[in-house]
Amino acid sequence: MKCIFLVALFAFGTTSAQARAADDATQLKQLSQAFSDASASNDTKALDRMLDDRVIFMNESGDIATKKDIVGDAPATPAPKTTNNNVLVQTDWKLELHGNVAVTSFTDNGTFHFHEQVTQARFRSTEVWLKEADAWRMISSQTLALPDAPPAIHLPVTALDEYAGTYSAGADAMVRISRQGDALVSSTNNAKATPLDVEVHDVLFTPSQPRIRRIFERDGNGHVTGFLARREGHDIRFQRVG
């Protein structure tokens, strides 16, 4: 009888733990989306309620913020919703529970209204929540903006031919740009060629690498002499060698 009782007690404890974990998961998913909603509408009272006083917060620009930086002096009533109706909808939501600490990750899909214009943006976040006195509060957050390739423009083939050639940033860094029909392709060190699109005149990009721009340089006669591979404001110069 004692063994049966212990087995039943263990099973009950396991079931209870699973139920608590399921409840925590449901609550955290709701809290996470609520935090995104409050961020989009600047509801500082809601943000104040969900943020731990010791939170370390990094936004998509890399700025570090404290709770006071985020909520300031939280109003007594929720901030009114803006007429812009900005929204952040979470997808790819994941959760790892470690006792009273939870780590979540997700993608915020944002829709932003500016007067009569509408734009979209995506942000990937990792949040850490701490449960104290039966309440979950955020103690850390880090967000990255997910870049999208800009719209491409079309140039006549005569303009595209001006970019075709071989460029070097050193003996082991050779880029060849070629025209195929009415489009450009680029190959680095004889690797498989990839599309190269035009953002504006003399600014090109690879669609799969939206963080990088190739800014072409010309001499006094208008001939292309090379390009700058620019990433996060920093350049690597490629000189035309052929």
C-alpha positions as CSV (number, residue, x, y, z in Angstrom):
1,M,0.0,0.0,0.0
2,K,2.8,2.4,0.8
3,C,4.4,1.9,-2.6
4,I,1.1,2.5,-4.4
5,F,0.6,5.6,-2.3
6,L,4.1,6.9,-3.2
7,V,3.6,6.2,-6.9
8,A,0.3,8.0,-6.9
9,L,1.8,10.9,-5.0
10,F,4.7,11.1,-7.5
11,A,2.2,11.0,-10.4
12,F,0.1,13.7,-8.9
13,G,3.2,15.9,-8.3
14,T,4.3,15.4,-11.9
15,T,0.9,16.2,-13.3
16,S,0.7,19.3,-11.1
17,A,4.1,20.5,-12.3
18,Q,3.1,20.0,-15.9
19,A,-0.1,21.9,-15.3
20,R,1.8,24.8,-13.7
21,A,4.3,24.8,-16.6
22,A,1.4,24.9,-19.1
23,D,-0.3,27.8,-17.1
24,D,3.0,29.7,-17.1
25,A,3.5,29.2,-20.8
26,T,0.0,30.5,-21.5
27,Q,0.5,33.5,-19.2
28,L,3.9,34.3,-20.6
29,K,2.7,34.2,-24.2
30,Q,-0.1,36.6,-23.3
31,L,2.3,38.9,-21.4
32,S,4.7,38.9,-24.3
33,Q,2.1,40.0,-26.8
34,A,0.7,42.5,-24.3
35,F,4.1,44.0,-23.9
36,S,4.4,44.4,-27.7
37,D,0.9,45.9,-27.8
38,A,1.8,48.4,-25.1
39,S,5.1,49.3,-26.9
40,A,3.2,49.9,-30.1
41,S,0.6,52.2,-28.4
42,N,3.0,53.7,-25.9
43,D,0.9,52.5,-23.0
44,T,3.4,53.4,-20.3
45,K,1.2,52.2,-17.4
46,A,1.1,48.7,-18.9
47,L,4.8,48.8,-19.6
48,D,5.4,49.8,-16.0
49,R,3.4,46.9,-14.7
50,M,5.2,44.3,-16.8
51,L,8.8,45.6,-16.4
52,D,10.9,44.6,-13.4
53,D,12.6,47.6,-11.7
54,R,16.0,46.1,-12.5
55,V,15.3,45.4,-16.2
56,I,18.2,45.6,-18.7
57,F,16.6,46.6,-22.0
58,M,18.3,46.8,-25.4
59,N,16.3,48.2,-28.3
60,E,16.8,47.5,-32.0
61,S,19.2,50.5,-32.3
62,G,21.5,49.0,-29.7
63,D,20.6,51.6,-27.0
64,I,20.5,50.3,-23.4
65,A,17.6,51.6,-21.4
66,T,16.4,51.3,-17.7
67,K,12.8,51.0,-16.7
68,K,12.7,54.8,-16.0
69,D,14.0,55.5,-19.5
70,I,11.1,53.4,-20.9
71,V,8.2,54.4,-18.8
72,G,9.3,57.7,-17.3
73,D,6.7,58.8,-14.8
74,A,3.9,56.3,-15.7
75,P,0.5,58.0,-16.0
76,A,-2.3,57.1,-13.6
77,T,-4.4,55.9,-16.5
78,P,-3.3,54.0,-19.6
79,A,-2.0,56.2,-22.4
80,P,-4.6,56.8,-25.1
81,K,-4.2,54.8,-28.3
82,T,-2.8,56.8,-31.1
83,T,-4.8,57.4,-34.3
84,N,-2.0,55.7,-36.2
85,N,-3.1,52.3,-35.0
86,N,0.4,50.9,-35.0
87,V,0.5,47.2,-34.3
88,L,3.1,44.5,-33.5
89,V,2.0,40.9,-34.1
90,Q,4.2,38.1,-32.7
91,T,5.1,35.0,-34.7
92,D,7.7,32.2,-34.2
93,W,7.1,32.4,-30.4
94,K,9.3,30.0,-28.3
95,L,9.7,29.5,-24.6
96,E,12.2,27.8,-22.3
97,L,11.3,27.6,-18.6
98,H,14.0,27.3,-16.0
99,G,12.1,27.3,-12.7
100,N,11.0,30.8,-11.9
101,V,13.0,32.2,-14.9
102,A,11.6,32.1,-18.5
103,V,13.4,32.9,-21.8
104,T,11.2,33.7,-24.8
105,S,12.0,34.5,-28.4
106,F,9.8,35.7,-31.2
107,T,9.4,37.9,-34.2
108,D,7.4,41.1,-34.0
109,N,5.8,41.9,-37.3
110,G,5.1,45.6,-37.2
111,T,2.6,47.7,-39.2
112,F,3.2,51.5,-38.8
113,H,1.0,54.3,-40.1
114,F,2.4,57.7,-40.9
115,H,-0.3,60.0,-42.0
116,E,-1.6,58.4,-45.2
117,Q,1.3,56.0,-45.6
118,V,1.8,52.5,-44.2
119,T,5.1,50.7,-43.7
120,Q,6.1,47.3,-42.4
121,A,9.1,46.1,-40.4
122,R,10.2,43.0,-38.5
123,F,12.0,42.7,-35.2
124,R,13.4,39.6,-33.5
125,S,13.5,39.6,-29.8
126,T,14.7,37.6,-26.8
127,E,13.0,38.3,-23.5
128,V,13.8,37.1,-20.0
129,W,11.1,37.0,-17.4
130,L,11.4,36.4,-13.6
131,K,8.5,35.1,-11.5
132,E,8.4,36.6,-8.0
133,A,5.3,36.5,-5.7
134,D,3.4,34.7,-8.4
135,A,3.9,37.5,-10.9
136,W,6.0,37.4,-14.0
137,R,8.0,40.6,-14.9
138,M,10.5,41.2,-17.6
139,I,14.2,41.5,-16.4
140,S,15.9,41.6,-19.8
141,S,15.1,42.2,-23.4
142,Q,17.2,42.4,-26.6
143,T,15.8,43.2,-30.0
144,L,17.3,43.1,-33.5
145,A,15.7,44.8,-36.5
146,L,15.5,42.3,-39.4
147,P,16.5,44.2,-42.6
148,D,14.6,43.7,-45.8
149,A,16.0,44.3,-49.3
150,P,14.9,47.7,-50.7
151,P,12.9,48.0,-53.9
152,A,15.1,47.7,-57.1
153,I,15.0,50.0,-60.0
154,H,15.7,49.2,-63.7
155,L,18.5,50.8,-65.7
156,P,19.2,50.5,-69.4
157,V,21.7,47.8,-70.4
158,T,24.2,50.6,-71.4
159,A,24.2,51.9,-67.8
160,L,24.5,48.3,-66.4
161,D,27.6,47.7,-68.6
162,E,29.3,50.5,-66.8
163,Y,29.5,48.4,-63.7
164,A,30.6,45.2,-65.4
165,G,34.2,44.4,-64.6
166,T,36.6,42.9,-62.1
167,Y,37.3,44.5,-58.7
168,S,39.8,43.7,-56.0
169,A,40.3,44.5,-52.3
170,G,43.4,42.3,-52.2
171,A,44.8,39.1,-53.8
172,D,42.3,36.9,-52.0
173,A,39.2,39.2,-52.5
174,M,38.2,39.4,-56.1
175,V,34.7,40.4,-57.3
176,R,33.5,40.0,-60.9
177,I,30.4,41.8,-62.0
178,S,28.8,40.7,-65.2
179,R,25.6,41.6,-67.2
180,Q,23.3,38.8,-68.1
181,G,20.5,40.1,-70.3
182,D,19.0,43.1,-68.6
183,A,20.4,42.3,-65.1
184,L,23.7,42.1,-63.2
185,V,25.2,39.2,-61.4
186,S,28.2,39.2,-59.0
187,S,30.7,36.5,-58.1
188,T,33.3,36.6,-55.3
189,N,36.5,34.6,-55.8
190,N,34.9,32.6,-58.7
191,A,32.0,31.4,-56.5
192,K,28.5,30.9,-57.8
193,A,27.2,34.2,-59.2
194,T,24.3,35.9,-57.3
195,P,21.9,38.6,-58.5
196,L,23.0,42.3,-58.1
197,D,20.2,44.8,-58.1
198,V,20.2,48.6,-58.4
199,E,18.8,50.7,-55.5
200,V,19.6,54.1,-57.0
201,H,22.2,55.2,-59.5
202,D,25.6,53.9,-58.5
203,V,24.2,52.1,-55.4
204,L,23.8,48.4,-55.8
205,F,22.9,45.5,-53.4
206,T,22.6,41.8,-53.3
207,P,18.9,40.9,-52.4
208,S,20.0,38.2,-49.9
209,Q,22.4,40.6,-48.1
210,P,20.2,43.7,-47.4
211,R,22.7,45.1,-44.8
212,I,25.4,45.7,-47.4
213,R,25.5,48.3,-50.2
214,R,28.0,48.7,-53.0
215,I,28.6,52.4,-53.6
216,F,30.4,52.9,-56.9
217,E,33.1,55.6,-57.4
218,R,33.9,57.4,-60.7
219,D,36.7,59.4,-62.0
220,G,36.5,62.9,-63.4
221,N,35.4,61.5,-66.8
222,G,32.6,59.5,-65.2
223,H,34.2,56.1,-65.6
224,V,33.7,53.6,-62.8
225,T,36.9,53.1,-60.8
226,G,35.7,50.9,-58.0
227,F,33.2,50.6,-55.2
228,L,32.8,50.8,-51.5
229,A,31.3,47.7,-49.8
230,R,29.4,49.5,-47.0
231,R,28.0,47.7,-44.0
232,E,26.7,49.5,-40.9
233,G,28.4,52.7,-42.0
234,H,31.9,51.1,-42.5
235,D,33.5,50.6,-45.9
236,I,35.9,48.2,-47.6
237,R,37.2,49.7,-50.9
238,F,37.4,47.5,-54.0
239,Q,39.4,49.0,-56.9
240,R,38.6,48.2,-60.5
241,V,41.3,46.0,-62.0
242,G,39.7,44.8,-65.2
